[in-house]
Structures are given as structure tokens and as C-alpha cells.
């Protein structure tokens, strides 16, 4: 008799997983049976190998904060990947619900590829708020401390994970977690350096209040903590002027305990930037740069530089795609996201005209008020123009 099992490691609901066992006997037709009763000892090893229960949900909501003293906007939501493989969030959605109604409010939708590292985190932060870690993404939907719920949906619209807190039994898995408070987060157990892998489908059991919130992004160390690993760090200026050039610096460090070989570094620049050059023979293809290091000795570090040019406008750049992967090391290293603001300097007038309600600096030829007449309309005091356009001031 040959036994096989067809079941999914992805849990799409709060109901227990049932395995479909198939038994094949020589000379007899194939028989199938769905079972959720106690199995003979012969089947226990097979059940342990294929049951999603041991793994829990691959991607879970791991920590939430919904306010701080003096700042109701101090909010973040953190996700955790408890598997040994990177998880792509393309097509996923995070929805917020209140106990007062069925309608959900979209917190964040991933419309392009964003990767959560193995045993790593992904950080969403309320727009404009500094929580001490650069966010992987930002959201505008406010969260309620006393009662509410978050639902993580996969690209097919199926529930991947659900967290309800306070008086929200309909929004929770099992019993709801305790209500949130200012300056306190809800963190999935075991927490800290031990990771956030507990998933019993009971929010009250899986989460605990944490009076020392610790938001983690894609560049934070994997949890549980790993003694041997590749590291990659990305750095750039916090602020640059429009039309200026600046450098992104990547540094990979080998902490695996042995030399590693064929180390591939990749860096992807935002589409708004122009890549000017890459050091050490980096191969530029579109917005991506690649290098291959033949060998990196134990405890050795190597740095590479990408020079870029900013557009003639104001905006905030967020780079979150810098990785290192060795041919003889199983785990890809991910850099923490880096944010750079394009601000200050002098703008072309055509670009300045698009920045409503912003303070800008322009240069050009001014036509001033003279002889009792205004230069322009609507009582404009003067008109200034450069080679890109003009504006009344």
C-alpha cells in the first residue's frame, strides 16, 4: 500500500485543516478518504509532514500600535514571514474594520512586487510619522485603540490572517486580543528576538500587550536571531537638491563563518531617478544594477556605489530593493529601506508650477510693477520667467 496526502500549508480560514489521504493497493483501484478522526500510528508521520498546523499561516500580522501620548497618528502595522523562503506581496491587501459595520477600510494594497524576507518583517507606518525605523510603506487610515480589526487578504481575496482587539469578537480569530492603549503595541508571541511565529487561531492566546514597541522593517535582522548570516547595508543622504547627483552605497559583510562565493549584489533605483554610473563594473539594466563578487572571505566586507541624478522637482525617494545572495549560502540578505528627500535648491519654473501649496525657490527674469500698471492679471506684483516657463507672483 502506498500512502500520499494532498493538503495545503496555506490556511484560508479559521477552521482546522483536513487532509485527503489516498491509498493505492496492488491490483485494486485507488481509494480516497477524507478524515479528521484519530489516525493509526502508521499515518501519524505523514500527517505531521503535510499538516499546515505545524507551520501556521506563512504570513501573519505580527505587531500593531494605534497611538502614542500626544500623537494619535503614531501608528504602525508589522507583518512577519515565518517561512524559510521570501514571500512576494504583489496583489495582497490589508483591510481595517470596525465592530460597528461590515464595511472594511483599505489600509494598504500591494500593486507591485514587495518581498518579505525569510523570518523577516515588513513595516507599514502612518504617513508622515517617524517610528524610529524607515517604513516599507505608508498608510493614511486611522486605527482605533479600544476596538477594531485587521484582515490580511491574498491576491485571490482569501483571508491569510486576521487580528481583532477589544470588543470585536466578530473580527478576531478565536477570542479578540486585549484593547490597545497609547504607547503600547499588540505583539504576536513569542516576540522579540524569538520571532512572531505563534499562530493558534486565537488572538487572545497569540498576542500580548507590549509596553516597548519594536517596529521592524525588511532590513531588520531575521527572527529567531541567526548567529551566521550575510549582511547588506544601504546608505544615502537624508536630503538632496533637485537636479543634483548623489550616491547610494551598498556594503555586504560575510558573517557566515566561512568564505562564500559568487556573491551577487542587486540594487533597484526608483523610476524617478537617472542612474549615472555604477562602481566596480556594475552592470546597469534599466533601473537595476548588478555585481558579482567571486569570493568574500569570512568577516570580509565589500562596498559598491551607484551614482544617480535627481529630477528637477520635490519628492521623497524610498529605496527598498537591495539584496545580497551567495551561490553557496542558502539565505538572501535584504537591506533596510532608505528614504531621501529631494528639497531645497532652485527649481525650473515649469516644475515649480506643479507644486501647489509648497514653498519653492526659482530664478529667472522678472517683469516688475511699473508706471501704475501691473505686470500680469489679478493684481500680480510681478512676472518671472525662465527657459521652461513663467509664473505670476
C-alpha positions as CSV (number, residue, x, y, z in Angstrom):
1,X,0.0,0.0,0.0
2,X,1.3,3.5,-0.9
3,X,0.0,6.5,1.0
4,X,0.0,10.1,-0.2
5,X,-1.5,13.3,1.2
6,X,-2.8,16.3,-0.6
7,X,-3.3,19.3,1.6
8,X,-2.4,23.0,1.7
9,X,0.1,24.7,4.0
10,X,-1.9,27.9,3.5
11,X,-4.7,28.4,5.9
12,X,-7.5,30.3,4.4
13,X,-10.0,30.3,7.3
14,X,-10.1,29.8,11.0
15,X,-11.3,26.2,10.6
16,X,-9.0,23.2,11.2
17,X,-7.2,21.8,8.1
18,X,-8.4,18.4,6.9
19,X,-6.1,16.2,4.9
20,X,-7.2,14.0,1.9
21,X,-5.4,10.7,2.1
22,X,-5.1,8.4,-0.9
23,X,-4.3,4.7,-0.6
24,X,-3.2,2.6,-3.5
25,X,-3.3,-1.2,-3.3
26,X,-1.7,-3.5,-5.8
27,X,-4.3,-4.7,-8.3
28,X,-7.1,-2.5,-6.8
29,X,-8.5,0.8,-7.7
30,X,-7.3,4.0,-5.9
31,X,-9.3,4.8,-2.8
32,X,-9.8,8.3,-1.3
33,X,-11.0,9.2,2.1
34,X,-11.3,12.5,4.0
35,X,-10.7,12.1,7.7
36,X,-10.5,14.3,10.8
37,X,-10.6,11.4,13.4
38,X,-7.6,9.9,15.2
39,X,-5.3,8.1,12.8
40,X,-3.4,4.9,13.2
41,X,0.3,5.1,14.1
42,X,1.1,4.3,10.5
43,X,-0.3,7.6,9.4
44,X,1.0,9.9,12.1
45,X,4.3,10.7,10.5
46,X,2.6,11.5,7.2
47,X,0.1,13.8,8.9
48,X,2.9,15.7,10.7
49,X,4.7,16.2,7.4
50,X,1.8,17.6,5.5
51,X,-0.3,19.4,8.1
52,X,-0.4,23.1,7.8
53,X,-0.9,23.3,11.6
54,X,2.7,22.9,12.4
55,X,3.6,25.8,10.1
56,X,0.7,28.1,10.9
57,X,0.0,30.8,8.3
58,X,3.1,31.7,6.3
59,X,2.4,35.4,6.6
60,X,0.9,36.9,9.7
61,X,0.2,40.3,11.3
62,X,2.9,40.5,14.0
63,X,2.6,43.8,15.7
64,X,0.2,46.8,15.8
65,X,0.3,50.2,17.5
66,X,-2.6,52.6,17.3
67,X,-1.4,55.8,19.1
68,X,1.0,57.5,21.4
69,X,0.7,60.1,24.1
70,X,0.2,63.4,22.4
71,X,0.1,61.9,18.9
72,X,-2.9,59.8,17.8
73,X,-1.3,59.3,14.4
74,X,1.6,57.4,15.9
75,X,0.5,54.1,14.3
76,X,2.2,51.1,12.6
77,X,1.3,47.6,11.4
78,X,4.0,45.0,11.0
79,X,3.9,41.7,9.1
80,X,6.0,38.6,9.7
81,X,7.1,35.8,7.3
82,X,7.6,32.7,9.3
83,X,8.9,30.6,6.4
84,X,12.4,29.8,5.0
85,X,11.6,31.5,1.7
86,X,10.9,35.1,0.6
87,X,7.3,36.0,0.2
88,X,6.1,38.3,-2.6
89,X,3.2,40.6,-1.5
90,X,2.1,41.6,-5.0
91,X,-1.7,41.6,-5.0
92,X,-2.1,41.4,-1.2
93,X,-4.4,43.8,0.7
94,X,-4.7,44.9,4.3
95,X,-8.1,45.9,5.4
96,X,-9.2,47.6,8.7
97,X,-12.7,47.0,10.2
98,X,-14.7,48.5,13.0
99,X,-17.2,46.5,15.1
100,X,-20.0,48.9,14.1
101,X,-20.3,47.7,10.5
102,X,-19.4,45.2,7.8
103,X,-17.7,47.7,5.5
104,X,-13.9,47.5,5.5
105,X,-11.4,50.4,5.0
106,X,-8.4,49.7,2.8
107,X,-5.2,50.3,4.8
108,X,-2.7,49.2,2.1
109,X,-2.7,47.5,-1.3
110,X,0.5,46.0,-2.8
111,X,0.3,46.7,-6.5
112,X,3.8,45.7,-7.3
113,X,6.3,43.2,-6.1
114,X,7.4,43.7,-2.5
115,X,9.3,40.9,-0.8
116,X,9.2,39.9,2.9
117,X,12.5,38.2,3.8
118,X,12.5,34.7,5.3
119,X,11.8,35.0,9.1
120,X,11.7,38.8,8.4
121,X,9.3,41.6,8.8
122,X,7.5,44.2,6.7
123,X,6.6,47.6,8.2
124,X,3.7,49.9,7.4
125,X,3.6,53.3,9.1
126,X,1.1,56.1,9.2
127,X,2.1,58.7,6.6
128,X,4.4,61.4,8.0
129,X,5.2,59.7,11.3
130,X,8.6,58.7,12.5
131,X,8.6,55.5,14.5
132,X,12.4,55.0,14.6
133,X,12.5,52.7,11.6
134,X,12.2,53.5,7.9
135,X,8.8,52.1,6.7
136,X,8.5,49.7,3.8
137,X,5.2,51.5,3.1
138,X,2.9,54.2,4.4
139,X,-0.9,54.4,5.0
140,X,-3.5,57.0,5.9
141,X,-6.3,55.0,7.5
142,X,-6.5,55.8,11.3
143,X,-6.8,52.9,13.7
144,X,-8.9,52.7,16.9
145,X,-7.2,51.8,20.2
146,X,-10.2,50.4,22.0
147,X,-11.7,48.1,19.4
148,X,-11.0,47.1,15.8
149,X,-9.7,44.5,13.5
150,X,-7.2,44.0,10.6
151,X,-7.6,41.4,7.8
152,X,-4.8,40.4,5.5
153,X,-6.1,39.2,2.1
154,X,-4.1,37.3,-0.5
155,X,-4.4,38.1,-4.3
156,X,-7.4,35.8,-4.6
157,X,-9.2,37.6,-1.8
158,X,-8.8,34.8,0.7
159,X,-8.1,35.5,4.4
160,X,-4.4,34.9,5.2
161,X,-4.6,36.3,8.7
162,X,-6.9,38.2,11.0
163,X,-6.4,40.2,14.2
164,X,-9.2,41.7,16.3
165,X,-8.8,43.5,19.6
166,X,-11.0,44.9,22.3
167,X,-14.7,44.2,22.0
168,X,-14.5,42.8,18.5
169,X,-15.3,39.1,18.6
170,X,-16.6,39.0,15.0
171,X,-13.3,40.5,13.8
172,X,-11.0,38.1,15.6
173,X,-9.6,34.7,15.2
174,X,-11.0,32.9,18.3
175,X,-11.2,35.4,21.1
176,X,-10.1,39.0,20.5
177,X,-6.8,40.4,21.8
178,X,-6.8,42.9,24.6
179,X,-7.7,46.5,23.7
180,X,-4.8,48.7,22.5
181,X,-3.6,51.7,24.5
182,X,-1.4,54.7,23.7
183,X,2.3,54.0,23.8
184,X,1.6,50.2,23.8
185,X,1.5,47.7,21.0
186,X,0.0,44.3,20.5
187,X,2.8,41.9,19.5
188,X,2.5,38.3,18.4
189,X,4.2,35.8,20.6
190,X,6.8,34.7,21.4
191,X,8.1,38.2,20.5
192,X,11.5,40.0,20.4
193,X,14.4,38.0,19.1
194,X,12.4,34.8,19.3
195,X,10.2,35.9,16.4
196,X,6.5,36.1,15.9
197,X,5.6,32.7,14.8
198,X,2.9,31.6,17.3
199,X,-0.4,31.1,15.4
200,X,-3.1,29.1,17.2
201,X,-6.0,30.9,15.5
202,X,-6.8,32.6,18.9
203,X,-5.8,36.2,19.0
204,X,-6.1,36.3,22.8
205,X,-3.6,33.5,23.1
206,X,-1.3,34.6,20.3
207,X,-0.9,38.3,21.2
208,X,0.3,40.2,24.3
209,X,0.5,43.9,25.1
210,X,4.0,45.3,24.7
211,X,5.0,48.5,26.5
212,X,8.2,48.7,24.5
213,X,7.0,48.6,20.8
214,X,9.7,47.5,18.4
215,X,8.7,48.2,14.7
216,X,10.8,46.1,12.3
217,X,11.2,46.5,8.6
218,X,12.6,44.3,5.8
219,X,16.1,45.1,6.7
220,X,15.8,44.2,10.4
221,X,17.6,41.0,11.5
222,X,15.7,37.8,11.0
223,X,14.0,36.3,14.0
224,X,14.6,34.0,15.7
225,X,18.1,35.5,15.7
226,X,20.7,33.9,13.4
227,X,24.4,33.7,14.5
228,X,25.7,33.1,11.0
229,X,24.5,35.2,8.1
230,X,25.2,37.5,5.2
231,X,24.5,41.2,5.9
232,X,23.8,44.0,3.5
233,X,23.5,47.7,4.4
234,X,22.3,50.5,2.2
235,X,23.0,54.2,2.8
236,X,22.3,57.5,1.1
237,X,22.0,61.2,2.1
238,X,18.8,62.1,4.0
239,X,18.3,65.2,1.8
240,X,19.5,66.3,-1.7
241,X,18.6,69.2,-4.0
242,X,16.6,68.9,-7.3
243,X,18.8,68.2,-10.3
244,X,21.8,67.1,-8.1
245,X,23.8,63.9,-8.2
246,X,24.3,61.7,-5.1
247,X,25.5,58.2,-4.2
248,X,23.8,55.1,-2.9
249,X,26.4,52.9,-1.0
250,X,25.9,49.2,-0.6
251,X,28.1,47.2,1.8
252,X,27.9,43.4,2.1
253,X,29.5,41.7,5.1
254,X,30.2,38.0,5.4
255,X,29.3,36.7,8.9
256,X,28.7,33.0,7.9
257,X,31.8,31.6,9.4
258,X,33.3,30.5,6.1
259,X,34.2,32.1,2.7
260,X,31.3,32.4,0.3
261,X,31.4,32.5,-3.4
262,X,29.6,34.0,-6.4
263,X,28.1,36.8,-4.3
264,X,25.5,38.7,-6.3
265,X,24.6,42.2,-5.2
266,X,21.5,43.8,-6.7
267,X,20.2,47.4,-6.4
268,X,17.0,48.8,-7.9
269,X,16.6,52.6,-8.2
270,X,13.3,54.4,-8.1
271,X,12.0,55.2,-11.6
272,X,12.2,58.9,-10.9
273,X,16.0,58.7,-10.7
274,X,18.5,58.6,-13.5
275,X,21.4,56.1,-12.9
276,X,24.6,57.9,-13.9
277,X,27.2,55.2,-13.1
278,X,28.0,52.1,-11.0
279,X,31.3,51.4,-9.5
280,X,33.5,48.3,-10.0
281,X,32.0,47.4,-13.3
282,X,28.4,47.1,-12.1
283,X,26.0,46.0,-14.9
284,X,23.2,48.5,-15.4
285,X,19.9,47.3,-16.9
286,X,17.1,49.7,-16.7
287,X,16.7,50.8,-13.1
288,X,18.7,47.8,-11.7
289,X,22.4,47.4,-11.1
290,X,24.1,44.0,-10.5
291,X,27.6,43.0,-9.4
292,X,29.1,39.5,-8.8
293,X,31.9,39.1,-6.3
294,X,33.8,35.8,-7.0
295,X,34.6,35.4,-3.3
296,X,34.0,37.0,0.1
297,X,36.2,35.7,3.0
298,X,34.7,35.2,6.4
299,X,34.4,38.6,8.2
300,X,35.2,40.4,5.0
301,X,33.2,43.4,3.8
302,X,32.9,44.9,0.3
303,X,31.3,48.1,-0.8
304,X,29.8,49.2,-4.1
305,X,28.5,52.7,-5.2
306,X,25.6,53.7,-7.5
307,X,25.6,57.4,-8.6
308,X,22.2,58.8,-9.5
309,X,20.7,62.1,-10.6
310,X,17.5,63.6,-9.1
311,X,14.7,65.1,-11.2
312,X,14.0,68.9,-11.1
313,X,11.2,68.6,-8.5
314,X,10.5,67.9,-4.9
315,X,9.6,64.4,-3.7
316,X,10.6,61.7,-1.3
317,X,12.5,58.7,-2.5
318,X,12.1,55.3,-0.9
319,X,14.6,52.5,-1.9
320,X,13.8,49.1,-0.5
321,X,15.4,46.7,-3.1
322,X,19.0,46.0,-2.3
323,X,20.0,42.3,-1.8
324,X,23.0,40.0,-1.5
325,X,22.9,36.3,-2.4
326,X,25.9,33.9,-2.4
327,X,26.0,30.8,-4.5
328,X,26.9,28.6,-1.6
329,X,24.8,30.2,1.2
330,X,21.1,29.5,1.4
331,X,19.7,32.8,2.7
332,X,19.3,36.0,0.7
333,X,20.2,39.2,2.7
334,X,17.9,42.2,2.4
335,X,18.9,45.8,3.2
336,X,16.7,48.1,5.3
337,X,14.8,50.7,3.2
338,X,16.4,54.1,2.8
339,X,14.5,57.3,2.5
340,X,15.9,60.5,0.8
341,X,14.0,63.8,0.4
342,X,14.6,66.0,-2.6
343,X,14.2,69.5,-1.3
344,X,15.7,73.0,-1.3
345,X,17.7,74.3,-4.2
346,X,16.4,76.2,-7.2
347,X,13.6,74.7,-9.4
348,X,12.8,75.3,-13.0
349,X,9.6,77.4,-13.1
350,X,7.7,74.7,-15.1
351,X,8.4,72.2,-12.2
352,X,7.6,74.8,-9.5
353,X,4.2,75.4,-11.0
354,X,3.1,71.8,-10.3
355,X,3.9,72.1,-6.6
356,X,0.8,73.6,-5.2
357,X,0.9,74.9,-1.6
358,X,4.6,74.3,-1.4
359,X,7.4,76.9,-0.8
360,X,9.8,76.9,-3.8
361,X,12.8,78.8,-5.0
362,X,13.0,79.8,-8.6
363,X,15.3,82.0,-10.7
364,X,14.5,84.0,-13.9
365,X,13.9,87.3,-15.5
366,X,11.3,89.4,-13.6
367,X,9.0,91.9,-15.1
368,X,8.2,94.3,-12.2
369,X,5.3,96.7,-11.4
370,X,5.9,100.0,-13.1
371,X,4.0,103.1,-14.2
372,X,0.8,102.4,-12.4
373,X,0.2,99.1,-14.2
374,X,0.6,95.6,-13.0
375,X,2.6,93.0,-15.0
376,X,0.0,90.3,-15.5
377,X,-3.5,89.9,-14.2
378,X,-5.3,89.7,-10.8
379,X,-3.1,92.3,-9.3
380,X,0.1,90.2,-9.6
381,X,3.0,92.3,-8.4
382,X,5.5,90.9,-11.0
383,X,6.0,88.1,-13.5
384,X,9.1,85.9,-13.6
385,X,10.1,83.5,-16.3
386,X,13.0,81.2,-17.3
387,X,13.5,79.0,-20.3
388,X,10.9,76.5,-19.0
389,X,8.0,78.8,-18.4
390,X,6.7,81.8,-16.3
391,X,4.7,82.5,-13.3
392,X,2.9,85.5,-11.8
393,X,3.8,86.3,-8.2
